[in-house]
């Protein structure tokens, strides 16, 4: 049985592993990650290696905003270097890494050339030349040239990611687009979980707006809170029967909590915190509408938005933004507004909450769209085809 190394630094997650579990009878998978990989994973062998990330997270936030820190860890792109990685990779047939900017992917490229292995790279980044201060100059570096020489196949997670790779000089014939998928047996329409409702303090008659994601600036939660405040002020809305569930953790958690208090909407906003991935279908099925108000930054725009297709798979209407790959992901099966536009976001949420026919039709079409385009089993088969083409 051929051995595959899934090199993911601090990003080895159950979300992605769902595509590899169905292939375990054909390939032996080993996940290679940082010592402090934040996700809980099982089902495959795991090798943990010390990385720059493991040391970087120990630094105080006051140091992380300094230019010397940014230069060492981001401008020079050493973040995610894994010590001893190349030696470990010697025993594998296929090395499957992620994103060309990470240092562990460069290490994977060197191991591929040194030991005559095969290299697959999964690429999420969808902004050309987004390499911090190096910008487009990074593609002229020895490191980048080695990546282009070593890689056998790049799996782009969106058409936008593919175009980014082409602009950066990767041969189009080495790129295949395989979009993510969801487990349709888990993410599906279900009855509301009464125990979860009691735990959260949600009533049967409540209109529930759900956000799930990292509590970082680029997820647009501040914009959402402004829109939600307008919604509660609307005379056509009963403010006592509308709840906003915020699922997730992140650096802005305490600031967002303070902002909710400032807006005087604490009774309507429920901070859930971390939720296990296996529990997420229950949260999606509590919602009357799911919202992902992502906003772009200089080096990031929404690369896919897995939560979008997870909620759509549960038959929920979705309101989101024209950021990055989102329009490509949802097509015309969601309501799209401009990033940062709290007014249009409020109007879109009101439309979904007040027009039951519109909401049901949107949710039904969303479910069918996901079934046809984002089935995790189909993703697994496509990855299998990529591996087989290299052996």
DRENKE-472350 format. One record per residue (C-alpha): residue in one letter; x, y, z. Coordinates in steps of 0.5 Angstrom, whole numbers, plus 2048, in hexadecimal, padded with zeros to 3 digits. Each point is the difference from the previous one (the first is absolute). Example, Ala and Ser with C-alpha at 12.3 -4.5 7.8 and 13.67 -1.06 7.14 Angstrom:
% residues 2
A8197F7810S8028077FE
***
This chain:
% residues 391
X800800800X8038077FEX801805806X7FE8077FFX802805805X7FB806801X805806802X7FC805804X804804805X7FB803805X7FA7FE7FBX7FF7F9800X7F8800801X7FA7FB800X7FD8057FBX8057FD7FBX8017F9802X7F97FE7FEX8038007F9X8057FB802X7FC7FB805X7FD7FD7FAX8067FE7FDX8047FD805X7FF7F97FDX8048027FAX805805803X803800807X800807803X804804805X7FF807802X806804802X7FE806804X803805805X8017FE807X7FA805802X7FC7FF7FAX7F9803803X7FB7FB7FDX7FE7F9803X8017FA7FBX8007F9800X7FF7FA7FBX8078017FDX8077FF802X803807803X807802800X801807804X8078047FFX802806803X7FF8067FCX8018087FFX7F9800802X8007FD806X805805803X7FD8067FDX7F97FF803X804801807X8028077FEX7FC806804X7FB8037FBX804807802X8067FD7FCX7FC7FD7FAX7FE8077FEX8078027FFX8048007F9X8067FC802X7FA7FA802X7FD8017F9X8068007FDX8037FA803X7F97FC7FFX7FC8037FBX8048047FBX8067FA800X7FA7FB800X8037FC805X7FA7FF803X7FE7F8800X8077FE7FFX8007F9803X8067FD803X8037F97FEX7FA8007FBX8047FE7FAX8037FA803X7F97FD802X7FE8017F9X8057FB7FDX7FC7FA802X7F98027FCX7FE7FF7F9X7FC8077FFX801806804X7FA804800X801807803X7FC807800X8018077FDX8068027FDX802805804X8017FC807X8077FE801X7FE7F9801X7FE7FF7F9X8078037FEX8037FA804X7FB7FB7FDX8028037F9X8087FE802X7FE7F9803X7FC7FF7FAX8068017FBX8057FD805X7FD7FA801X7FC7FF7F9X7F9800803X7FA8047FDX7FD806803X7F9803800X7FE807803X7F9802802X8008077FFX7FB805803X8038077FFX7FC8047FBX804806800X8058017FBX807801802X7FE801808X8067FF803X801805805X8068057FEX8037FC7FBX7F98007FCX8027FE7F9X807800801X7FF7F9804X7FF7FD7F9X8078017FEX8037FD806X8047FA800X7FB7FD805X7FA8017FBX8037FD7FAX8027FA804X7F87FF801X7FE8017F9X8067FB7FEX7FE7FB806X7F8800800X7FC7FB7FCX7F9802801X7FD806803X7F97FF802X7FD807800X7FA801805X7FC8057FBX8018027F9X802807803X8067FC803X8027FD7FAX8008077FCX805802806X8047FA7FFX8018027F8X801807801X8067FE805X8037FC7FBX7FE7F8801X7FE7FC7FAX7F98007FFX8017F87FEX8027FF807X7FA803803X7F97FD802X7FA803803X7FD7FB805X7FB804805X7FF7FE807X7FA7FC802X7FB7FF806X7FE7F9803X7F98007FDX7FE7FB805X802804806X7FE8077FDX7F98007FEX7F9802802X7FE7FE807X7FB802806X803805805X8037FD806X7FC802806X8067FE805X8048057FCX7FB805800X7FF800807X808800801X8008077FCX7F9803803X7FD8007F9X7F97FF7FFX7FC7FD7FBX7FD8067FDX806804800X8038027F9X8087FD801X8058047FCX8077FB800X8078027FFX8057FB800X8088027FFX806802803X7FF807804X8058047FCX7FF8067FDX8007FD7F9X7FA7FC801X7FC807801X7FC7FF807X800807801X7FD8027FAX7FB7FA802X7FE803807X7FF8077FDX7FB7FD7FBX7FD7FC805X7FF806805X7FC8037FAX7FC7FA7FFX7FE800808X7FE8087FFX7FC7FE7FAX7F8801802X7FE7FA7FBX8047FC805X7FF7FD806X807801804X7FE7FB806X7FF7FA7FBX8078017FCX8067FD802X8078007FDX8057FA801X807801800X8047FA7FFX807800801X806802803X8068057FFX804806801X7FA805800X7FC7FC805X800805806X8008067FBX7FA7FE7FDX7FC7FE807X802807802X7FD8037F9X7F97FC801X800803807X8018077FDX7FB7FF7FBX7FB7FE806X7FE7F97FCX8037FB805X7F97FD801X8007FE7F9X8077FE7FEX8027F9803X8087FF800X8007F87FFX808800800X8037F97FDX7FC7FB7FDX8027F97FEX8007FF7F9X7FB7FA800X7FB805804X8008057FBX7FA7FD7FCX7FC801806X801807800X7FF8017F9X7F97FD801X7FE805805X8018067FCX7FB8037FBX8068047FDX8077FF7FFX8058067FFX8078007FEX802808800X8077FF7FEX8048067FEX8078007FCX807802802X8068027FDX8027F9800X7FA7FC801X7F97FF7FDX7FB7FA801X8047FA7FDX7F97FC800X7FC800806X7FF7F9802X7FA802805X7FC8037FAX7FF7F97FDX7FF7FD807X7FB804801X7FD8007F9X8007F8801X7FC801806X7FB8037FBX801807803X7FF8077FDX807803800X802808800X8078017FEX8058057FDX8038017F9X8077FE803X8057FC7FDX7FE7F97FDX7F9801804X7FC8027F9X8037FA7FDX7FE7FB806X7F9802801X7FE8027F9X7F9803800X7FE7FC805X801805806X7FF807801X8078047FFX801807802X806804800X805800805X800805806X7F98027FEX7FC7FF806X7FA8037FDX7FF7FC7FBX8027FA804X7FA802805X7FC8007FAX8017F97FEX8007FD807X7F9804800X7FE7FD7FAX8017F9801X7FD800807X7FA8047FEX7FE7FC7FAX7FF7F9801X7FF7FE7F9X8068037FEX8047FD805X7FE7F97FFX8018007F9X807803801X8017FA805X7FE7FB7FBX8048027FAX806801805X7FF7F8802X7FF7FE7F9X8068047FEX8057FD805X7FD7F97FEX8028017F9X807803801X8037FF807X7FF7F9802X8067FE804X8007F97FDX8018037F9X806804803X8037FA803X8007FC7F9X8038067FCX806800805X8017F97FFX8008017F8X806805802X8047FB804X7FF7FB7FBX8028047FAX807801804X8017F9801
***
